[in-house]
């Protein structure tokens, strides 16, 4: 953690961070982007609550999975926000807790829990762990209405006066033999990917959920953006905030040429 936080220290910020995007790639592979995001967060006032929107890599029957359980980390425990959770679960606990056990095996909330506990040791926020698992092809009919209603509920229940940050724990593209391709992307293709994802992050910066979903659908999610459901939920739940880019990276995943990309961003 100390290694991640070494580097140019941003000036202290007076405004709370309303939303953030951070990678969930293996920590050492994404250290520069993790560091950029978490140095900026450390220089900002601690929120009272962090709604962590993690990716469920196996998908979820009901789109989302919550848990009331705290997250233990080597740096201390992060307690959940019980009152907020009970309001969210009030009318839909059976569905939203049906896949609660997925939190045991998913790393996407875990990584952020460790880092959050580390940057604010004296005033750790309470967390709301949410796994998100749906694809762009599910955004139609009642399925889309249910997803959008849940995101709206997250926003509405955050209007209780507790400073709240929505944090999407996401990676972007997954390309190469590890993910089903015949080969990994060549240097020119990696540059094309960078340009494509610059257009995606423009949608994210604009908080344009529909535009972001349309951009993913236009390629049939050809780059396998595993963070799509968490990012879509973030854009639906976070109702204001000016963007602050916080890095981009592409990591080599072994010797077969496979690549995973990721980015960071804050919203104040």
C-alpha positions as CSV (number, residue, x, y, z in Angstrom):
1,X,0.0,0.0,0.0
2,X,2.8,2.4,0.8
3,X,4.4,1.6,-2.5
4,X,1.1,2.4,-4.3
5,X,0.9,5.7,-2.6
6,X,4.4,6.9,-3.5
7,X,4.5,9.4,-6.3
8,X,3.3,13.0,-7.0
9,X,1.1,14.1,-4.1
10,X,-2.1,15.9,-5.4
11,X,-3.0,19.1,-3.5
12,X,-5.5,18.6,-0.7
13,X,-9.1,18.8,-1.9
14,X,-11.9,20.4,0.0
15,X,-14.7,18.7,-2.0
16,X,-15.9,15.1,-1.4
17,X,-15.5,12.6,-4.3
18,X,-18.9,11.6,-5.5
19,X,-17.8,8.8,-7.6
20,X,-14.7,6.9,-8.7
21,X,-13.5,4.2,-11.1
22,X,-10.6,2.0,-10.1
23,X,-9.2,-1.2,-11.6
24,X,-9.6,-4.6,-10.2
25,X,-6.7,-6.2,-12.0
26,X,-4.1,-7.9,-9.9
27,X,-2.6,-5.2,-7.7
28,X,0.9,-5.2,-9.0
29,X,-0.1,-5.1,-12.7
30,X,-2.3,-2.0,-12.1
31,X,-0.2,-0.2,-9.5
32,X,0.2,3.1,-11.4
33,X,-3.5,3.6,-12.0
34,X,-4.4,2.3,-8.5
35,X,-1.9,4.8,-7.1
36,X,-3.2,7.7,-9.1
37,X,-6.8,7.0,-8.0
38,X,-6.0,6.3,-4.3
39,X,-3.5,9.2,-3.9
40,X,-6.3,11.5,-5.1
41,X,-8.8,9.9,-2.7
42,X,-6.4,10.2,0.2
43,X,-6.1,13.9,-0.4
44,X,-9.9,14.3,-0.3
45,X,-12.2,14.4,2.7
46,X,-13.2,10.8,3.7
47,X,-16.8,9.9,2.8
48,X,-19.0,8.4,5.4
49,X,-20.2,5.7,3.0
50,X,-18.7,4.0,0.0
51,X,-21.0,2.0,-2.3
52,X,-18.6,-0.5,-3.9
53,X,-19.9,-1.7,-7.3
54,X,-17.9,-4.8,-8.1
55,X,-17.9,-7.0,-11.2
56,X,-19.4,-10.5,-10.8
57,X,-17.4,-12.4,-13.4
58,X,-19.9,-15.3,-13.4
59,X,-23.0,-13.1,-14.0
60,X,-25.9,-13.0,-11.7
61,X,-29.5,-14.3,-12.1
62,X,-31.0,-11.1,-10.6
63,X,-28.3,-8.7,-11.9
64,X,-27.0,-7.7,-8.4
65,X,-25.9,-9.4,-5.2
66,X,-25.5,-7.6,-1.9
67,X,-24.2,-8.7,1.5
68,X,-24.7,-7.4,5.0
69,X,-21.4,-8.9,6.1
70,X,-18.4,-6.7,6.8
71,X,-15.2,-7.1,4.8
72,X,-12.2,-8.1,6.8
73,X,-8.8,-6.9,5.5
74,X,-5.2,-7.3,6.7
75,X,-5.4,-3.6,7.7
76,X,-8.7,-3.9,9.7
77,X,-12.3,-4.5,9.1
78,X,-14.6,-2.4,7.0
79,X,-18.1,-2.4,8.5
80,X,-21.2,-2.3,6.3
81,X,-23.7,0.5,6.4
82,X,-26.5,-1.5,8.0
83,X,-29.2,1.3,7.9
84,X,-28.6,2.0,4.2
85,X,-28.5,-1.7,3.3
86,X,-31.8,-2.4,5.1
87,X,-33.5,0.4,3.2
88,X,-32.2,-1.0,-0.1
89,X,-33.2,-4.6,0.8
90,X,-36.6,-3.6,2.3
91,X,-38.7,-4.7,-0.6
92,X,-36.4,-7.1,-2.5
93,X,-34.1,-8.9,0.0
94,X,-34.8,-12.4,-1.4
95,X,-33.6,-11.4,-4.9
96,X,-30.7,-9.2,-3.8
97,X,-29.3,-11.7,-1.3
98,X,-29.9,-14.8,-3.5
99,X,-26.3,-14.8,-4.7
100,X,-24.7,-13.4,-1.5
101,X,-22.2,-16.3,-1.4
102,X,-20.5,-14.9,-4.6
103,X,-18.9,-12.3,-2.3
104,X,-16.7,-15.2,-0.9
105,X,-14.9,-15.8,-4.2
106,X,-15.0,-12.4,-6.0
107,X,-11.9,-10.2,-5.7
108,X,-13.4,-7.1,-7.2
109,X,-14.8,-5.7,-3.9
110,X,-12.0,-7.1,-1.9
111,X,-9.2,-5.1,-3.5
112,X,-11.0,-1.8,-3.0
113,X,-11.8,-2.7,0.6
114,X,-8.1,-3.2,1.4
115,X,-7.1,0.1,-0.2
116,X,-10.0,2.1,1.3
117,X,-9.1,0.8,4.8
118,X,-5.5,1.7,4.2
119,X,-5.9,5.3,3.0
120,X,-8.3,6.3,5.8
121,X,-7.1,4.3,8.8
122,X,-8.5,6.8,11.3
123,X,-11.9,7.4,9.7
124,X,-12.7,4.3,7.7
125,X,-16.0,4.7,5.8
126,X,-18.8,2.2,6.1
127,X,-19.3,0.2,2.9
128,X,-22.1,-1.2,0.8
129,X,-20.7,-4.2,-1.1
130,X,-22.6,-4.7,-4.4
131,X,-21.7,-7.2,-7.1
132,X,-23.1,-6.4,-10.5
133,X,-23.6,-9.1,-13.1
134,X,-25.4,-8.5,-16.4
135,X,-24.5,-7.9,-20.0
136,X,-25.3,-5.1,-22.5
137,X,-27.7,-7.6,-24.3
138,X,-29.9,-7.6,-21.2
139,X,-30.7,-3.9,-21.3
140,X,-34.2,-4.2,-22.7
141,X,-37.7,-4.7,-21.4
142,X,-38.4,-5.5,-17.8
143,X,-34.8,-6.6,-17.2
144,X,-33.5,-3.1,-18.0
145,X,-36.2,-1.4,-16.0
146,X,-35.3,-3.5,-13.0
147,X,-31.6,-2.7,-13.3
148,X,-32.4,1.0,-13.7
149,X,-34.8,1.0,-10.7
150,X,-32.1,-0.6,-8.5
151,X,-29.5,2.1,-9.5
152,X,-32.0,4.8,-8.9
153,X,-32.7,3.3,-5.4
154,X,-29.0,3.4,-4.6
155,X,-29.0,7.1,-5.5
156,X,-32.3,7.9,-3.6
157,X,-31.2,6.2,-0.4
158,X,-27.9,8.1,-0.5
159,X,-29.8,11.3,0.0
160,X,-29.8,10.9,3.8
161,X,-27.0,13.5,4.5
162,X,-24.1,10.9,4.8
163,X,-21.4,11.9,2.3
164,X,-21.5,9.0,-0.2
165,X,-19.0,7.9,-2.9
166,X,-19.9,5.3,-5.6
167,X,-16.9,3.3,-6.5
168,X,-16.8,1.1,-9.6
169,X,-14.2,-1.7,-9.4
170,X,-13.7,-2.5,-13.0
171,X,-11.4,-3.6,-15.8
172,X,-12.0,-2.9,-19.5
173,X,-10.8,-5.1,-22.4
174,X,-9.8,-8.8,-22.2
175,X,-8.0,-9.9,-25.4
176,X,-5.9,-12.9,-26.4
177,X,-5.7,-16.7,-26.0
178,X,-6.5,-16.5,-22.3
179,X,-9.9,-15.1,-23.2
180,X,-10.7,-17.2,-26.3
181,X,-8.9,-15.4,-29.1
182,X,-6.5,-17.2,-31.5
183,X,-3.7,-14.7,-30.6
184,X,-3.0,-11.6,-28.6
185,X,-3.3,-8.1,-30.1
186,X,-0.3,-6.8,-32.1
187,X,1.2,-3.4,-31.3
188,X,-1.0,-1.6,-33.8
189,X,-4.1,-3.3,-32.5
190,X,-3.2,-2.3,-29.0
191,X,-3.0,1.3,-30.1
192,X,-6.4,0.9,-31.8
193,X,-7.7,-0.4,-28.5
194,X,-6.3,2.6,-26.7
195,X,-8.1,5.0,-29.1
196,X,-11.4,3.0,-28.8
197,X,-11.2,3.1,-25.1
198,X,-10.5,6.8,-25.1
199,X,-13.9,7.1,-26.8
200,X,-15.5,4.9,-24.1
201,X,-14.0,7.0,-21.3
202,X,-15.4,10.1,-22.9
203,X,-18.8,8.6,-22.4
204,X,-17.9,7.8,-18.8
205,X,-16.6,11.3,-18.2
206,X,-19.9,12.7,-19.5
207,X,-21.9,10.3,-17.2
208,X,-23.7,9.1,-20.3
209,X,-25.1,5.7,-19.3
210,X,-27.1,5.3,-22.5
211,X,-24.2,6.4,-24.7
212,X,-21.8,4.1,-22.9
213,X,-24.1,1.1,-23.3
214,X,-24.6,1.9,-27.0
215,X,-20.9,2.1,-27.6
216,X,-20.5,-1.4,-26.0
217,X,-23.4,-2.8,-28.0
218,X,-22.0,-1.4,-31.3
219,X,-19.1,-3.8,-31.1
220,X,-21.1,-6.6,-29.6
221,X,-18.8,-6.2,-26.6
222,X,-16.0,-7.4,-28.9
223,X,-13.4,-6.4,-26.4
224,X,-15.0,-8.1,-23.4
225,X,-15.4,-5.2,-21.0
226,X,-16.0,-7.2,-17.8
227,X,-16.6,-4.0,-15.9
228,X,-19.7,-3.1,-18.0
229,X,-22.4,-3.8,-15.4
230,X,-20.6,-1.9,-12.6
231,X,-19.9,1.1,-14.9
232,X,-23.4,1.2,-16.2
233,X,-24.8,1.1,-12.6
234,X,-22.3,3.8,-11.5
235,X,-23.5,6.1,-14.3
236,X,-27.1,5.5,-13.4
237,X,-26.6,6.0,-9.7
238,X,-24.2,9.0,-9.6
239,X,-26.4,12.0,-10.5
240,X,-23.7,14.7,-10.5
241,X,-19.9,15.1,-10.5
242,X,-17.2,16.7,-12.6
243,X,-14.8,14.1,-14.1
244,X,-11.1,13.9,-13.2
245,X,-9.1,11.3,-15.3
246,X,-6.8,9.2,-13.2
247,X,-4.7,7.1,-15.6
248,X,-5.0,4.3,-18.1
249,X,-3.1,1.0,-18.6
250,X,-2.8,-2.2,-20.6
251,X,-1.3,-5.2,-18.8
252,X,0.4,-8.2,-20.3
253,X,-1.2,-11.3,-18.9
254,X,1.6,-13.9,-19.2
255,X,3.6,-15.0,-22.3
256,X,0.7,-15.8,-24.7
257,X,0.1,-12.2,-25.7
258,X,-3.1,-11.7,-23.7
259,X,-3.9,-8.2,-22.6
260,X,-6.2,-6.6,-20.0
261,X,-6.8,-2.8,-20.0
262,X,-8.1,-0.6,-17.2
263,X,-8.6,3.0,-16.3
264,X,-9.1,5.3,-13.3
265,X,-11.4,8.4,-12.9
266,X,-12.8,10.5,-10.1
267,X,-16.0,12.6,-10.1
268,X,-16.3,15.6,-7.7
